[in-house]
């Protein structure tokens, strides 16, 4: 009897520890769940704001659609600040490259729930030079997918 009473706290602690280890792993969403990363598209954009934040940096930008209307978008980068740092993209370097008013070309996947939200795969400057490839930083790899010139229909 005394032996079984001693085991209960140990079993309870082990069970609680297992749940604590699994919970954070299941909480991360992944890009493919929230965004259509199979149908990537490109757009010219003007940076409004860039935030070097955890768990994903994000970019607010304006783009002009095929009707000449301005769309105000918010998009997270595929990667996180740790992988950006490892690739040499410090907070200062990123903020300088993505100052408000900077014109860039983005390759992104659109949010599966709609609206003007997305996930940025790569960023090119006005000359077309790759300045940030978040799809490969941290082992993201080339996911393929389409890279059309215009946003998918809304």
trRosetta pair geometry for C-beta under 8 A, 3 or more apart (Angstrom, degrees):
i j d omega theta_ij theta_ji phi_ij phi_ji
1 4 6.1 -57 -153 33 31 106
1 5 6.8 30 152 -17 64 105
2 5 5.8 -55 -153 34 34 113
2 6 6.7 34 152 -19 64 106
3 6 5.9 -56 -154 33 32 111
3 7 6.8 32 151 -22 64 107
4 7 5.6 -53 -150 32 37 114
4 8 7.0 50 154 -35 65 95
5 8 6.1 -40 -155 12 35 115
6 9 7.3 -57 -170 31 37 99
6 10 7.2 25 145 -7 65 116
7 10 5.6 -69 -156 45 43 112
7 11 5.8 41 152 -23 79 108
8 11 5.8 -55 -142 37 29 109
8 12 6.2 30 159 -19 65 108
9 12 5.6 -55 -144 39 32 113
9 13 6.2 34 156 -20 66 106
10 13 5.8 -52 -145 36 29 111
10 14 6.4 31 154 -19 63 107
11 14 5.7 -54 -147 36 31 112
11 15 6.3 30 155 -18 65 106
12 15 5.9 -55 -147 37 29 110
12 16 6.2 27 155 -16 64 109
13 16 5.8 -55 -143 40 29 110
13 17 6.2 33 155 -21 63 109
14 17 5.7 -54 -147 36 28 114
14 18 6.6 33 154 -23 62 103
15 18 5.8 -52 -152 30 31 113
15 19 6.7 28 153 -15 64 104
16 19 5.9 -56 -152 37 33 109
16 20 6.3 34 152 -21 66 109
17 20 5.6 -55 -145 36 32 113
17 21 6.5 29 157 -19 65 106
18 21 6.0 -60 -153 35 29 109
18 22 6.4 16 157 -11 65 112
19 22 6.0 -64 -145 41 30 105
19 23 6.1 41 160 -36 67 106
20 23 6.1 -43 -141 19 26 117
21 24 7.6 -67 -171 31 28 97
21 25 7.5 14 149 -7 61 116
22 25 5.8 -70 -158 41 42 111
22 26 6.1 28 157 -14 78 113
23 26 6.2 -66 -146 40 26 103
23 27 6.4 31 158 -31 64 110
24 27 5.6 -54 -148 25 34 118
24 28 7.5 37 160 -27 63 93
25 28 6.7 -52 -166 17 34 105
28 55 7.7 -158 -122 179 96 164
29 33 5.1 -128 174 66 84 131
29 34 5.5 43 145 -32 134 116
30 33 5.0 87 74 0 93 106
30 34 7.6 161 86 4 54 89
31 34 6.6 -81 -154 49 33 92
31 35 5.4 -40 -180 44 75 115
31 37 5.5 66 130 -52 110 142
31 78 5.5 -10 -76 -132 153 82
31 109 7.2 102 167 52 107 139
31 119 5.1 144 -148 172 106 163
32 35 7.1 -74 -107 63 19 71
32 37 5.3 -80 -97 29 68 125
33 112 8.0 -94 147 9 40 144
34 111 6.4 -39 158 -136 83 76
34 112 6.3 -155 178 17 32 105
34 113 7.9 -40 -160 -4 72 100
34 119 7.1 112 92 -46 103 130
35 108 8.0 -84 -171 173 138 81
35 109 4.1 104 153 105 111 114
35 110 6.7 165 -154 85 84 23
35 111 5.8 -56 -102 -98 74 41
35 112 6.4 -154 -106 -24 19 85
35 118 6.3 89 -132 -157 125 54
35 119 4.0 -100 -37 6 173 125
36 39 5.0 -16 144 43 117 97
36 109 4.8 -162 79 -174 54 102
36 110 5.4 0 38 58 109 74
36 111 7.9 32 2 103 83 5
36 112 5.8 126 -45 -79 84 80
36 152 7.5 -7 75 2 151 158
37 40 6.6 15 -160 -64 50 92
37 109 4.2 -74 -86 -58 51 162
37 119 6.7 -43 -79 77 99 130
37 121 7.4 126 -141 -74 95 117
37 143 5.7 -21 149 129 110 160
37 145 6.3 -113 149 -66 54 157
38 109 7.6 76 22 -123 41 127
38 143 7.5 -108 -94 146 47 112
38 144 7.7 1 -141 93 62 91
38 145 4.8 -172 -171 -107 30 104
38 146 7.8 42 140 10 58 81
39 109 6.9 106 68 -129 60 86
39 110 7.7 -33 88 24 101 97
39 145 5.8 -135 -67 -166 17 104
39 146 5.1 2 -141 41 61 108
39 148 7.7 -4 179 6 84 111
39 152 6.3 56 129 -67 132 135
40 107 5.3 29 170 174 122 95
40 108 6.6 162 -149 83 82 16
40 109 5.5 -60 -96 -70 68 77
40 121 5.8 -17 -130 -1 137 150
40 143 7.6 117 -34 79 128 111
40 145 4.4 90 2 114 95 129
40 146 6.2 -177 51 77 62 51
40 147 5.1 -12 97 -92 101 70
41 107 7.3 -179 90 -148 24 60
41 108 6.8 -33 61 64 68 65
41 109 7.9 115 16 -99 74 37
41 110 7.5 12 26 -31 116 101
41 146 7.0 7 -74 108 70 93
41 147 6.4 147 -114 -155 29 41
41 148 4.6 -28 -119 61 94 83
41 149 7.2 -43 -166 51 91 6
41 150 6.6 -55 -171 84 133 25
41 151 5.9 148 103 -105 153 36
41 152 6.4 -167 -25 -32 147 78
42 105 6.0 11 -174 176 107 101
42 106 6.7 166 -148 85 58 46
42 107 5.1 -28 -91 -94 80 71
42 108 8.0 123 -101 17 35 68
42 147 5.6 43 -28 177 103 90
42 148 7.1 -161 22 89 76 37
42 149 6.0 -33 65 -120 97 42
43 63 4.9 7 156 -139 132 149
43 105 7.1 176 88 -152 30 63
43 106 5.6 -14 59 56 80 92
43 108 7.5 -41 22 28 104 108
43 149 8.0 109 -84 176 55 48
43 150 7.5 73 -89 -127 92 33
43 151 6.5 16 -69 -55 133 88
44 63 6.6 138 83 -134 56 93
44 64 7.7 -12 79 35 101 89
44 103 6.6 -1 -175 -174 98 99
44 104 7.5 163 -154 89 54 36
44 105 5.6 -37 -96 -97 58 74
45 61 4.0 31 171 160 126 138
45 62 6.6 149 -160 73 76 38
45 63 4.7 -49 -101 -76 80 94
45 73 7.3 -68 -130 46 132 129
45 103 7.3 162 84 -152 39 55
45 104 5.6 -24 65 67 88 82
45 105 7.3 135 16 -111 80 24
45 106 5.3 9 8 -3 133 117
46 61 6.1 154 72 -162 41 84
46 62 4.9 -16 57 59 99 93
46 63 7.5 170 15 -77 71 46
46 101 6.5 -19 -173 -141 102 28
46 102 7.2 153 -155 76 57 37
46 103 5.6 -30 -97 -97 71 67
46 104 7.9 145 -100 21 23 72
47 50 6.2 -21 -163 -41 123 102
47 59 6.6 -75 -127 -163 88 106
47 60 7.7 86 -167 78 57 59
47 61 5.5 -47 -104 -102 38 93
47 98 5.1 174 -124 -175 155 76
47 99 6.6 119 87 87 140 34
47 100 5.6 -135 111 -115 91 34
47 101 6.6 -34 66 34 86 26
47 102 4.5 15 20 54 125 88
47 103 7.8 -133 0 -71 81 21
47 104 6.4 57 -44 3 98 116
48 60 4.3 -67 71 110 112 97
48 61 5.7 -177 4 -99 89 29
48 62 5.9 91 -50 -20 113 89
48 72 7.4 24 -28 -145 160 90
48 100 5.9 16 -165 -129 25 94
49 59 7.4 168 88 -156 54 45
49 60 4.2 23 48 41 92 115
49 100 6.3 3 -76 -83 50 102
50 57 7.1 14 -180 173 86 111
50 58 7.6 -178 -150 94 50 43
50 59 5.2 -10 -107 -108 77 77
50 60 7.6 -141 -67 26 38 69
50 94 6.7 -149 144 143 139 94
50 95 6.0 -177 84 -114 120 60
50 98 4.0 76 -48 114 157 128
50 99 7.9 -68 14 -75 122 16
51 57 6.2 -177 95 -156 59 69
51 58 5.3 4 54 55 102 81
51 59 7.8 -160 25 -73 68 36
52 57 5.0 -20 -123 -112 43 116
52 81 6.0 88 175 -103 86 115
52 84 7.6 -130 -144 86 101 159
52 91 4.3 170 94 -127 166 86
52 94 5.4 118 -85 80 119 140
52 95 6.5 -76 -25 -53 121 95
53 56 7.1 15 86 83 83 37
53 57 5.7 131 35 -107 61 49
53 58 6.5 -23 41 12 116 90
53 81 7.4 -148 95 -44 13 122
54 80 6.4 46 -127 -163 72 106
54 81 5.8 -69 -76 12 81 122
55 80 5.5 -54 175 -114 63 119
56 76 4.1 50 118 -176 135 119
56 77 5.6 -171 -178 57 95 68
56 78 7.7 -134 -139 123 123 5
56 79 7.2 138 -130 89 85 31
56 80 5.7 -81 -91 -96 55 68
57 76 7.1 138 84 -158 39 68
57 77 4.7 13 68 18 89 125
57 79 7.8 5 25 83 99 75
57 80 7.6 140 -9 -145 76 35
57 81 6.3 108 -46 -69 100 80
57 84 6.9 35 -10 -37 136 155
57 94 7.0 -72 -148 167 164 154
58 74 6.4 18 170 -179 123 87
58 75 6.4 175 -155 93 81 36
58 76 4.5 -47 -95 -100 92 61
58 77 6.8 -146 -86 -6 38 75
59 74 7.5 168 88 -152 45 47
59 75 5.5 -15 60 64 89 86
59 76 7.9 155 17 -103 70 18
59 77 7.1 79 -12 -52 102 88
59 98 6.6 -95 -115 -171 113 143
59 106 7.9 -169 89 -101 149 140
59 120 6.3 33 28 -26 127 150
60 72 7.4 1 -176 -178 94 86
60 73 7.1 168 -155 90 50 54
60 74 5.2 -18 -103 -101 76 76
61 72 8.0 174 94 -153 34 48
61 73 5.3 -16 66 64 78 101
61 75 7.3 -26 22 19 107 107
61 104 7.6 -83 -123 52 146 108
61 106 7.2 156 57 -26 166 146
62 70 5.4 -7 -171 -170 114 106
62 71 6.9 154 -155 76 60 46
62 72 5.7 -26 -100 -100 79 61
62 73 7.2 161 -96 18 26 81
63 70 7.4 151 78 -152 31 58
63 71 5.3 -19 63 58 82 98
63 73 6.3 17 6 -4 106 126
63 151 7.8 127 104 -44 145 125
64 68 6.3 -13 -176 -146 110 34
64 69 7.0 153 -153 74 64 30
64 70 5.8 -38 -96 -94 68 59
64 71 7.5 161 -102 13 18 80
65 68 7.3 -49 72 18 67 18
65 69 5.2 -8 40 59 108 84
65 70 7.9 -173 3 -92 81 11
65 71 5.6 72 -39 -22 105 118
65 150 7.9 76 -154 -156 71 99
65 151 6.7 -57 -120 26 96 126
66 150 6.0 8 -48 -134 120 135
71 116 5.4 -176 171 -116 107 140
71 151 8.0 -8 41 -23 167 163
72 116 6.2 110 83 100 50 157
73 116 4.3 -118 -101 161 67 104
73 117 7.0 166 -160 -85 77 27
73 118 6.5 -7 -173 14 123 107
74 116 7.0 93 18 110 66 84
74 117 5.6 -17 72 -111 83 75
74 118 8.0 160 91 29 43 64
75 106 7.4 112 63 -178 159 152
75 108 5.7 -45 -150 -137 155 148
75 117 6.6 148 -88 -168 61 49
75 118 4.0 -21 -110 72 114 80
75 119 6.1 -169 -167 -79 94 16
75 120 4.9 102 130 -37 127 93
76 118 8.0 -157 30 101 59 45
76 119 5.6 -19 67 -116 82 72
76 120 7.1 -151 98 17 32 85
77 84 7.8 49 111 -67 154 123
77 119 7.6 92 -155 -167 10 67
77 120 5.1 -40 -106 64 58 106
77 132 7.8 -53 -133 142 133 130
77 134 4.5 -136 -177 -126 100 165
78 119 5.9 82 -78 165 70 104
78 120 6.7 -118 -20 83 78 55
78 121 5.8 47 -31 -109 132 50
78 134 4.3 147 41 131 94 105
78 135 5.4 72 31 -88 163 51
78 137 7.7 139 82 53 103 93
78 140 5.6 54 136 -114 137 156
79 83 4.4 -105 -173 76 122 132
79 84 6.0 141 111 -50 126 82
79 134 4.4 -139 5 -159 103 91
79 137 4.6 -27 -70 87 161 111
79 138 4.9 146 -128 12 111 133
79 140 6.7 -100 -71 -40 93 130
80 83 5.6 92 57 15 67 99
80 84 7.2 -125 106 -5 35 94
80 138 7.3 76 32 -71 78 163
81 84 5.3 -56 -143 38 38 116
81 85 6.2 42 158 -23 70 102
81 91 7.5 6 -142 -73 119 87
82 85 5.9 -53 -153 32 28 112
82 86 6.6 28 151 -17 62 106
82 138 7.8 84 91 -96 86 124
83 86 5.5 -50 -147 36 37 114
83 87 6.4 27 155 -11 66 108
83 137 4.7 123 145 145 113 98
83 138 3.3 -38 -125 -60 148 115
84 87 5.9 -67 -152 44 31 104
84 89 3.9 -75 -180 78 90 114
84 90 7.8 163 130 -71 99 14
84 94 6.6 9 175 -66 140 137
84 132 8.0 0 -127 -147 101 116
84 134 7.8 -19 -83 -108 93 92
84 137 6.4 41 -84 162 51 154
85 88 7.7 77 -176 -47 29 9
85 89 6.8 -91 -71 68 28 62
85 90 6.4 57 -116 -96 74 56
86 137 7.6 144 72 -169 98 96
86 138 7.4 109 55 -77 132 75
87 137 4.8 -65 -35 -128 151 112
87 138 8.0 -81 -34 -35 118 70
88 93 7.2 -36 143 73 73 170
89 93 5.6 -135 -147 88 49 120
89 94 5.1 67 175 -65 98 100
89 132 6.5 67 -99 -117 149 109
89 137 7.8 -31 15 -122 132 155
90 93 4.6 93 49 10 80 102
90 94 6.8 -148 88 -5 39 89
91 94 6.0 -61 -148 39 26 110
91 95 6.2 21 159 -15 65 111
92 95 6.0 -60 -144 39 27 106
92 96 6.2 25 158 -18 64 109
93 96 5.9 -58 -148 37 28 110
93 97 6.3 22 157 -15 64 110
94 97 5.9 -60 -146 40 28 107
94 98 6.1 -13 166 17 66 115
94 132 7.5 64 -122 -90 89 145
95 98 6.4 -75 -135 59 25 85
95 99 7.0 66 159 -78 61 63
96 99 6.4 -5 -158 -47 31 100
97 102 7.4 111 153 -161 44 171
97 125 8.0 -96 -166 -81 95 105
97 131 5.6 173 -173 165 135 136
97 132 7.1 130 118 -36 149 117
98 102 5.9 -137 -145 53 35 145
98 104 7.3 -15 -116 -40 82 147
98 123 7.5 -25 -87 173 112 161
99 102 5.0 109 60 -33 71 114
102 125 8.0 -67 178 -131 109 79
103 126 5.1 55 89 -80 106 106
104 123 5.3 -15 180 -167 137 95
104 124 6.4 143 -169 71 78 46
104 125 6.3 -55 -115 -111 74 34
104 126 7.4 -87 -93 -55 35 60
104 131 7.6 -90 -130 37 114 131
105 123 7.4 145 75 -160 51 46
105 124 4.3 -16 58 61 101 105
105 125 7.8 -7 17 67 85 11
105 126 7.8 127 -21 -102 92 32
105 128 6.9 11 20 -109 144 56
106 120 5.5 -73 -159 -128 113 104
106 122 7.5 165 -153 86 48 48
106 123 5.8 -14 -103 -105 70 70
106 124 7.9 -158 -68 24 28 74
107 120 7.2 100 73 -162 52 64
107 121 4.5 -57 102 64 98 109
107 122 4.7 21 38 47 113 85
107 123 8.0 -134 21 -64 73 35
107 135 7.7 -40 92 -28 120 134
107 147 6.0 -28 -135 -133 116 110
108 118 4.2 64 155 147 130 136
108 119 6.0 159 -159 76 88 41
108 120 4.8 -44 -94 -100 103 50
108 121 6.0 -176 -93 4 39 82
109 118 6.0 165 82 -162 42 92
109 119 5.0 -10 56 55 94 97
109 121 6.9 80 -16 -39 87 108
109 145 7.5 -49 -87 178 108 163
110 114 7.9 11 157 -118 112 30
110 117 7.4 97 -165 82 61 56
110 118 5.1 -52 -108 -100 41 100
110 151 6.9 93 -73 -159 132 91
110 152 5.7 -117 9 35 149 116
111 114 6.4 -56 92 41 101 14
111 115 6.2 -12 63 58 139 86
111 117 3.9 28 -27 87 140 101
111 118 5.9 -114 -28 -81 75 43
111 119 7.7 117 -73 -20 64 85
113 117 7.6 4 64 57 92 130
114 117 8.0 70 108 34 31 97
114 154 6.6 95 -149 -153 98 86
120 123 6.4 20 173 -57 131 94
120 134 6.1 69 107 41 87 139
121 133 7.8 -10 149 -159 68 60
121 134 6.2 -156 -169 68 26 88
121 135 4.1 20 -166 -56 87 119
121 143 7.6 -115 -126 30 133 119
122 130 6.3 -38 179 -140 127 99
122 132 6.5 175 -154 96 61 59
122 133 4.6 -7 -114 -118 109 60
122 134 6.3 -172 -86 25 49 71
122 135 5.8 -57 -47 4 90 108
123 130 7.8 105 80 -157 48 57
123 131 5.5 -54 103 65 93 95
123 132 4.4 16 46 54 108 100
123 133 8.0 -138 31 -68 63 37
123 134 7.5 51 -6 -9 93 102
124 127 8.0 -122 164 71 95 55
124 128 5.4 -3 166 -155 135 33
124 129 6.1 153 -158 72 85 31
124 130 5.5 -49 -100 -93 84 43
124 131 6.3 136 -129 6 28 85
125 128 7.3 -49 71 15 65 17
125 129 5.1 -3 37 55 105 89
125 131 5.2 85 -38 -36 92 127
130 133 5.7 11 180 -54 125 102
132 137 7.8 -28 -174 -28 76 138
133 136 4.9 2 131 33 116 104
133 137 6.3 145 92 -29 69 89
134 137 5.3 -48 -131 30 41 116
134 140 7.0 48 141 4 54 160
135 140 4.6 -141 175 109 43 136
135 141 7.3 -77 151 76 85 28
135 142 6.9 65 132 -103 125 43
135 143 6.5 -112 -164 0 121 103
136 139 7.6 6 -173 -104 50 7
136 140 5.3 -114 -88 58 19 93
136 141 6.2 81 -114 -75 71 17
136 142 7.0 1 -79 -54 103 64
137 140 6.6 21 53 4 47 114
140 143 7.3 -52 156 -40 91 104
148 152 7.8 105 56 -69 139 69
151 154 7.5 10 129 -44 120 94
